[in-house]
Amino acid sequence: MTIIEASGLTKTYKSKTGPVHALAGLDLTVPRGTVKAILGPNGAGKTTVVKILTTLIKPDAGTAIVDGINVLDDPKAVRSIIGVSGQYAAVDENLTGFENLEMVGRLYHLGGAASRKRAQQLIDLFELTAAGNRPVKGFSGGMRRRIDLAGALVFNPKILFLDEPTTGLDPRSRIALWGVINRLVDDGTTVLLTTQYLEEADQLADSIAVIDDGRVIAEGTSDELKAQIGGHRVVVALVDAADSAAAREVLARYGAGEPQVSSDGRGIDVAVTDGPPALQHVLADLRTAGIELHDAGMRRPTLDDVFLKLTGHKADLAADDNEDEKQELVK
Protein backbone atom coordinates (compact mmCIF):
# COMPACT_ATOMS: atom_id res chain seq x y z
CA MET A 1 0.00 0.00 0.00
CA THR A 2 1.28 3.45 -0.93
CA ILE A 3 1.78 5.82 2.01
CA ILE A 4 3.31 8.78 0.11
CA GLU A 5 2.18 9.83 -3.33
CA ALA A 6 3.21 12.95 -5.23
CA SER A 7 1.90 13.80 -8.67
CA GLY A 8 2.96 16.59 -11.02
CA LEU A 9 4.77 18.63 -8.36
CA THR A 10 6.21 21.88 -9.65
CA LYS A 11 8.04 24.62 -7.80
CA THR A 12 9.78 27.67 -9.22
CA TYR A 13 12.01 30.09 -7.33
CA LYS A 14 13.10 33.52 -8.41
CA SER A 15 16.80 34.23 -8.53
CA LYS A 16 18.96 37.13 -9.61
CA THR A 17 19.47 35.42 -12.96
CA GLY A 18 15.83 34.52 -13.55
CA PRO A 19 13.38 31.77 -12.57
CA VAL A 20 14.78 28.46 -11.30
CA HIS A 21 12.59 25.40 -11.74
CA ALA A 22 13.35 23.33 -8.64
CA LEU A 23 10.61 20.82 -9.52
CA ALA A 24 9.17 20.36 -12.99
CA GLY A 25 6.31 17.88 -12.76
CA LEU A 26 7.76 15.36 -10.33
CA ASP A 27 5.90 12.10 -9.63
CA LEU A 28 6.80 9.90 -6.66
CA THR A 29 5.32 6.97 -4.71
CA VAL A 30 6.54 5.36 -1.49
CA PRO A 31 5.14 1.99 -0.32
CA ARG A 32 4.28 1.67 3.36
CA GLY A 33 7.00 0.21 5.61
CA THR A 34 9.83 0.68 3.12
CA VAL A 35 12.83 2.93 2.58
CA LYS A 36 12.66 5.10 -0.52
CA ALA A 37 15.80 6.98 -1.51
CA ILE A 38 15.76 10.09 -3.67
CA LEU A 39 19.14 10.18 -5.37
CA GLY A 40 20.34 13.25 -7.18
CA PRO A 41 23.03 15.90 -7.59
CA ASN A 42 23.01 19.22 -5.80
CA GLY A 43 20.22 21.48 -7.01
CA ALA A 44 18.20 18.59 -8.49
CA GLY A 45 15.20 19.33 -6.26
CA LYS A 46 15.67 16.77 -3.47
CA THR A 47 15.25 19.20 -0.60
CA THR A 48 12.28 20.89 -2.29
CA VAL A 49 10.45 17.55 -2.46
CA VAL A 50 11.00 16.98 1.26
CA LYS A 51 9.87 20.51 2.14
CA ILE A 52 6.62 20.09 0.22
CA LEU A 53 5.84 16.66 1.68
CA THR A 54 6.55 17.91 5.21
CA THR A 55 4.33 21.03 4.73
CA LEU A 56 7.20 23.51 5.00
CA ILE A 57 6.49 25.02 1.56
CA LYS A 58 3.64 24.81 -0.93
CA PRO A 59 4.02 23.58 -4.49
CA ASP A 60 3.06 25.82 -7.38
CA ALA A 61 1.12 22.91 -8.88
CA GLY A 62 0.52 19.21 -8.36
CA THR A 63 -0.70 17.14 -5.42
CA ALA A 64 1.04 15.50 -2.47
CA ILE A 65 -0.67 12.88 -0.31
CA VAL A 66 0.86 11.58 2.94
CA ASP A 67 -0.94 8.62 4.55
CA GLY A 68 -4.14 9.61 2.79
CA ILE A 69 -3.89 13.27 3.82
CA ASN A 70 -3.49 16.06 1.27
CA VAL A 71 -0.61 18.20 2.55
CA LEU A 72 -2.33 21.39 1.36
CA ASP A 73 -5.75 20.56 2.81
CA ASP A 74 -4.65 19.50 6.29
CA PRO A 75 -0.97 20.25 7.01
CA LYS A 76 -1.50 19.97 10.77
CA ALA A 77 -2.67 16.37 10.44
CA VAL A 78 0.39 15.56 8.31
CA ARG A 79 2.74 17.05 10.89
CA SER A 80 1.17 14.87 13.60
CA ILE A 81 2.38 11.65 11.94
CA ILE A 82 5.80 12.57 10.53
CA GLY A 83 9.31 13.11 11.82
CA VAL A 84 11.86 15.24 9.96
CA SER A 85 15.63 15.53 10.11
CA GLY A 86 17.08 18.16 7.79
CA GLN A 87 20.55 18.61 6.34
CA TYR A 88 21.75 20.59 9.32
CA ALA A 89 21.37 19.54 12.94
CA ALA A 90 18.55 21.56 14.54
CA VAL A 91 19.69 21.46 18.16
CA ASP A 92 20.14 23.94 20.99
CA GLU A 93 23.89 24.06 21.61
CA ASN A 94 23.50 25.35 25.16
CA LEU A 95 21.39 22.38 26.27
CA THR A 96 22.68 18.88 26.88
CA GLY A 97 21.77 16.06 24.53
CA PHE A 98 19.26 14.75 27.06
CA GLU A 99 17.73 18.22 27.57
CA ASN A 100 17.33 18.70 23.81
CA LEU A 101 15.32 15.50 23.52
CA GLU A 102 13.30 16.20 26.66
CA MET A 103 12.42 19.61 25.25
CA VAL A 104 11.16 18.07 22.01
CA GLY A 105 8.99 15.69 24.03
CA ARG A 106 7.46 18.57 25.95
CA LEU A 107 6.80 20.45 22.69
CA TYR A 108 4.83 17.39 21.57
CA HIS A 109 2.90 17.56 24.88
CA LEU A 110 4.14 14.18 26.08
CA GLY A 111 4.36 15.43 29.64
CA GLY A 112 7.41 15.69 31.88
CA ALA A 113 7.83 12.08 32.95
CA ALA A 114 7.12 10.63 29.49
CA SER A 115 9.46 13.15 27.85
CA ARG A 116 12.32 12.23 30.18
CA LYS A 117 11.70 8.51 29.68
CA ARG A 118 11.67 8.84 25.89
CA ALA A 119 14.77 11.06 25.94
CA GLN A 120 16.69 8.42 27.85
CA GLN A 121 15.51 5.66 25.51
CA LEU A 122 16.81 7.61 22.53
CA ILE A 123 20.10 8.49 24.24
CA ASP A 124 20.67 4.76 24.73
CA LEU A 125 19.49 3.86 21.21
CA PHE A 126 21.92 6.28 19.60
CA GLU A 127 24.78 5.25 21.89
CA LEU A 128 25.15 8.70 23.43
CA THR A 129 24.96 7.65 27.07
CA ALA A 130 28.44 8.94 27.93
CA ALA A 131 27.74 12.31 26.29
CA GLY A 132 24.04 12.72 27.05
CA ASN A 133 24.60 15.11 29.94
CA ARG A 134 27.13 17.29 28.16
CA PRO A 135 26.22 20.52 26.31
CA VAL A 136 25.72 19.90 22.60
CA LYS A 137 28.16 22.69 21.71
CA GLY A 138 30.94 20.27 22.64
CA PHE A 139 29.60 17.46 20.42
CA SER A 140 31.27 16.27 17.26
CA GLY A 141 29.42 16.58 13.95
CA GLY A 142 28.39 12.93 14.07
CA MET A 143 27.04 13.24 17.61
CA ARG A 144 25.04 16.35 16.69
CA ARG A 145 23.57 14.48 13.73
CA ARG A 146 22.51 11.61 15.99
CA ILE A 147 20.85 13.94 18.48
CA ASP A 148 19.01 15.68 15.64
CA LEU A 149 17.75 12.37 14.25
CA ALA A 150 16.77 11.26 17.75
CA GLY A 151 14.68 14.42 18.06
CA ALA A 152 12.74 13.40 14.95
CA LEU A 153 11.87 10.10 16.66
CA VAL A 154 10.68 11.37 20.02
CA PHE A 155 7.00 10.62 19.35
CA ASN A 156 7.53 7.48 17.21
CA PRO A 157 6.45 8.96 13.85
CA LYS A 158 4.73 6.80 11.27
CA ILE A 159 6.84 8.35 8.49
CA LEU A 160 10.39 9.66 8.79
CA PHE A 161 11.87 12.17 6.33
CA LEU A 162 15.66 12.33 6.22
CA ASP A 163 17.30 14.99 4.06
CA GLU A 164 20.88 13.85 3.36
CA PRO A 165 21.19 12.39 6.88
CA THR A 166 24.86 11.38 6.73
CA THR A 167 26.45 14.24 4.80
CA GLY A 168 29.73 15.16 6.48
CA LEU A 169 29.81 12.16 8.81
CA ASP A 170 32.85 9.94 9.22
CA PRO A 171 32.45 6.31 8.02
CA ARG A 172 31.91 4.91 11.52
CA SER A 173 29.15 7.42 12.34
CA ARG A 174 27.53 6.84 8.96
CA ILE A 175 27.40 3.08 9.44
CA ALA A 176 26.00 3.50 12.97
CA LEU A 177 23.25 5.77 11.64
CA TRP A 178 22.41 3.25 8.92
CA GLY A 179 21.93 0.64 11.63
CA VAL A 180 19.46 2.82 13.50
CA ILE A 181 17.48 3.53 10.33
CA ASN A 182 17.29 -0.17 9.49
CA ARG A 183 15.95 -0.95 12.98
CA LEU A 184 13.27 1.70 12.60
CA VAL A 185 12.09 0.20 9.32
CA ASP A 186 12.05 -3.26 10.89
CA ASP A 187 9.64 -1.81 13.45
CA GLY A 188 7.30 -0.54 10.72
CA THR A 189 8.46 3.04 10.09
CA THR A 190 8.38 4.29 6.51
CA VAL A 191 11.48 6.29 5.55
CA LEU A 192 11.97 8.74 2.70
CA LEU A 193 15.56 9.90 2.47
CA THR A 194 17.49 12.08 0.08
CA THR A 195 21.12 11.35 -0.56
CA GLN A 196 24.04 11.99 -2.88
CA TYR A 197 25.62 8.65 -2.03
CA LEU A 198 24.87 5.55 -4.07
CA GLU A 199 26.45 3.49 -1.29
CA GLU A 200 23.92 4.87 1.17
CA ALA A 201 21.02 4.03 -1.13
CA ASP A 202 22.60 0.59 -1.61
CA GLN A 203 22.59 -0.07 2.12
CA LEU A 204 19.22 1.37 3.06
CA ALA A 205 16.77 1.68 0.20
CA ASP A 206 14.20 -0.81 -1.02
CA SER A 207 13.81 1.40 -4.09
CA ILE A 208 15.50 4.49 -5.50
CA ALA A 209 14.17 7.43 -7.50
CA VAL A 210 16.87 9.26 -9.44
CA ILE A 211 16.00 12.90 -10.06
CA ASP A 212 17.61 15.58 -12.17
CA ASP A 213 16.30 19.02 -13.14
CA GLY A 214 13.25 18.53 -10.94
CA ARG A 215 12.01 15.27 -12.53
CA VAL A 216 12.33 11.57 -11.81
CA ILE A 217 14.50 10.24 -14.64
CA ALA A 218 14.91 6.65 -13.45
CA GLU A 219 13.49 4.44 -10.73
CA GLY A 220 14.17 0.97 -9.41
CA THR A 221 16.31 -0.98 -6.99
CA SER A 222 20.01 -0.27 -6.68
CA ASP A 223 20.88 -3.31 -8.77
CA GLU A 224 18.37 -2.35 -11.45
CA LEU A 225 19.86 1.13 -11.76
CA LYS A 226 23.40 -0.20 -11.91
CA ALA A 227 22.38 -2.70 -14.55
CA GLN A 228 21.41 0.20 -16.81
CA ILE A 229 25.07 1.23 -17.02
CA GLY A 230 26.66 -2.20 -16.66
CA GLY A 231 27.05 -4.23 -13.50
CA HIS A 232 30.77 -3.44 -13.21
CA ARG A 233 33.39 -1.14 -14.64
CA VAL A 234 36.82 -2.29 -15.77
CA VAL A 235 39.47 0.24 -14.72
CA VAL A 236 43.10 0.44 -15.87
CA ALA A 237 45.94 2.80 -14.93
CA LEU A 238 48.56 3.21 -17.66
CA VAL A 239 52.28 3.68 -17.13
CA ASP A 240 52.54 5.88 -20.23
CA ALA A 241 49.80 8.30 -21.27
CA ALA A 242 50.98 7.88 -24.86
CA ASP A 243 49.28 4.47 -24.81
CA SER A 244 45.91 6.03 -24.01
CA ALA A 245 44.38 5.80 -27.51
CA ALA A 246 45.42 2.18 -28.01
CA ALA A 247 44.24 1.17 -24.54
CA ARG A 248 40.94 2.93 -25.11
CA GLU A 249 40.38 0.84 -28.24
CA VAL A 250 40.99 -2.33 -26.24
CA LEU A 251 38.50 -1.40 -23.52
CA ALA A 252 35.93 -0.40 -26.13
CA ARG A 253 35.96 -3.96 -27.53
CA TYR A 254 34.55 -5.38 -24.33
CA GLY A 255 32.65 -2.41 -22.94
CA ALA A 256 28.93 -1.69 -22.87
CA GLY A 257 29.53 1.96 -23.67
CA GLU A 258 32.22 4.49 -24.45
CA PRO A 259 35.36 4.27 -22.26
CA GLN A 260 36.02 7.26 -20.02
CA VAL A 261 39.53 8.72 -19.94
CA SER A 262 40.96 10.73 -17.04
CA SER A 263 42.31 14.23 -17.60
CA ASP A 264 45.94 13.02 -17.53
CA GLY A 265 45.21 10.25 -20.04
CA ARG A 266 46.49 7.48 -17.79
CA GLY A 267 43.22 6.32 -16.24
CA ILE A 268 40.61 4.61 -18.40
CA ASP A 269 37.42 2.83 -17.37
CA VAL A 270 34.42 1.34 -19.15
CA ALA A 271 31.10 -0.23 -18.16
CA VAL A 272 30.90 -3.98 -18.80
CA THR A 273 28.05 -6.46 -18.55
CA ASP A 274 30.15 -9.38 -17.27
CA GLY A 275 33.01 -8.13 -15.14
CA PRO A 276 35.53 -10.96 -14.58
CA PRO A 277 35.63 -12.29 -18.18
CA ALA A 278 35.82 -8.75 -19.56
CA LEU A 279 38.74 -7.91 -17.27
CA GLN A 280 40.58 -11.07 -18.34
CA HIS A 281 40.14 -10.22 -22.03
CA VAL A 282 41.23 -6.63 -21.52
CA LEU A 283 44.40 -7.65 -19.67
CA ALA A 284 45.28 -10.23 -22.32
CA ASP A 285 44.82 -7.76 -25.18
CA LEU A 286 46.78 -5.02 -23.41
CA ARG A 287 49.60 -7.46 -22.77
CA THR A 288 49.61 -8.49 -26.45
CA ALA A 289 49.73 -4.82 -27.46
CA GLY A 290 52.69 -4.25 -25.15
CA ILE A 291 50.86 -1.68 -23.04
CA GLU A 292 52.23 -1.45 -19.49
CA LEU A 293 49.93 -0.95 -16.52
CA HIS A 294 50.33 0.44 -13.04
CA ASP A 295 47.09 -1.19 -11.96
CA ALA A 296 43.90 -2.80 -13.24
CA GLY A 297 40.68 -4.07 -11.71
CA MET A 298 36.91 -3.86 -11.44
CA ARG A 299 34.63 -1.61 -9.46
CA ARG A 300 30.91 -1.14 -9.01
CA PRO A 301 29.22 1.86 -10.64
CA THR A 302 29.23 5.13 -8.72
CA LEU A 303 26.77 8.00 -8.55
CA ASP A 304 28.75 9.78 -11.25
CA ASP A 305 28.51 6.71 -13.50
CA VAL A 306 24.73 6.58 -13.09
CA PHE A 307 24.30 10.25 -13.84
CA LEU A 308 26.70 10.26 -16.75
CA LYS A 309 24.65 7.50 -18.34
CA LEU A 310 21.21 8.85 -17.50
CA THR A 311 21.75 12.58 -17.99
CA GLY A 312 24.90 12.98 -20.05
CA HIS A 313 26.67 14.90 -17.28
CA LYS A 314 28.34 14.06 -14.01
CA ALA A 315 26.77 14.78 -10.64
CA ASP A 316 28.15 18.00 -9.16
CA LEU A 317 29.06 16.81 -5.67
CA ALA A 318 31.47 19.65 -4.95
CA ALA A 319 28.82 22.35 -4.90
CA ASP A 320 26.95 23.56 -1.86
CA ASP A 321 24.50 20.94 -0.61
CA ASN A 322 21.33 22.98 -0.53
CA GLU A 323 20.87 24.91 -3.74
CA ASP A 324 17.10 24.84 -3.23
CA GLU A 325 17.39 26.94 -0.07
CA LYS A 326 19.65 29.45 -1.84
CA GLN A 327 16.99 30.04 -4.45
CA GLU A 328 14.26 30.34 -1.82
CA LEU A 329 16.12 33.17 -0.11
CA VAL A 330 15.83 35.38 -3.17
CA LYS A 331 12.35 34.40 -4.32
Beta strands, then each sheet from edge to edge (+ up, - down):
strand 1: 2-15
strand 2: 18-31
strand 3: 35-39
strand 4: 61-66
strand 5: 69-70
strand 6: 82-85
strand 7: 159-163
strand 8: 190-195
strand 9: 207-212
strand 10: 215-220
strand 11: 232-238
strand 12: 260-261
strand 13: 267-272
strand 14: 293-299
sheet 1: 2+ 1- 4+ 5-
sheet 2: 6+ 7+ 8+ 3+ 9+ 10-
sheet 3: 12+ 13- 11+ 14-
end
